[in-house]
């Protein structure tokens, strides 16, 4: 019985030592992962800051834009850099096609609100941003962009476009075929 007690005590001591080693290893691993995640976040935010500063005129405007895009990202559950990149590309494309900053913001906000209201997937929202950005950068709306890229992601987009232009869908088809639909007008 005495030998059994001694063996039991030794086993207990070695398992508590093992448990302590496992705890130390787990704590070290979690500390490493936390630091790595923190460094990645800092790098991501520095990159976003550089992108935003490239399209804004002041630090105040950059801060407002950063707050806006990160708020949208949180609302949609999309990565900050993805939303910010979409906005920046849309802004560059829009400004090159004579859209005002206010018009670009309104379009971006409308896409976001529609995405939330219709419970669109992140891919659908991002695809909608991309389709609108392409229309803006070309200046002229192509049927494929409106029917295909935008229409596949945003339900009813073609009918809404016709209504926005004050024409029927048939008339809009003809206008698209003739290349008469400008992005700024739509």
PyMOL commands that set and color helices and strands:
alter all, ss='L'
color gray80, all
select helices_A, chain A and resi 2-55+59-76+80-96+101-117+122-138+143-153+157-165+169-177
alter helices_A, ss='H'
color red, helices_A
deselect
rebuild
show_as cartoon
